[in-house]
Amino acid sequence: MNKNITLLMTALALAVFVPARNSAVAQNKEVKTNESVLFKIHDIAPEKDVNGNVTHCNISITFFNRYSKALSNSQINLTWDDEVIDDIIDQEDMNAREALRRNPKAVQMRYTTAKTTHPTLSTTIKLPLINAHQQISLKNKVMTDRCFLLINDMEVKVMSCAFADEKASSRGCTANFQYVSPKDPQYFSEFKEISYEEAVNIEQVQADQLQNETNAIYDDVVSTLRKIGD
């Protein structure tokens, strides 16, 4: 009985939350939800040396400045983590410590993977001036033979940026950039403007979905309580 009452209270709380969220969206016209610098990575291609070994990966990065002012003096750092290699290095390190524990006289050595492969890939991109509502594409190289990692999500850190005539700074820059992954439908087309109305519609669809889920939870709880009361 206590469990069902808890479920009912949860459903009621959600039902109250959703209308409040819708109201906040309707009243938040001062917030420009469509302003950001979108970017995506595409056309990833390995480059080989004369011996057929992959030495680095060529990539293209497309940026779209949704702001109503130009963006300049920007430098962005992208970092990818290879979790598989990281796990292998950790396991080899664990094995080395165990071997040393069994034979304290043994010489501790780093295993091959840690010597030859770093679990983190990174590249730094210097952006030219991007005018308001302009889209540009740049070429870049990442020194690695693991090109497949570059299609994954990465850590984004914007070292500096400036809008219009502002002085270049690192403060708050990272929040201005939005990575678009291949999981996002807009990845496969040119970036486009999103109006305030479209942004509100997206919020409304999400709120309606949450309301439907809340109603279903509520109906299930009420039905269960009625069965218990019979």
Summary of the structure (lengths in Angstrom):
residues: 230
radius of gyration: 25.7
end to end distance: 13.2
largest distance: 81.0
contacts: 574
relative contact order: 0.21
helix: 42%
strand: 28%
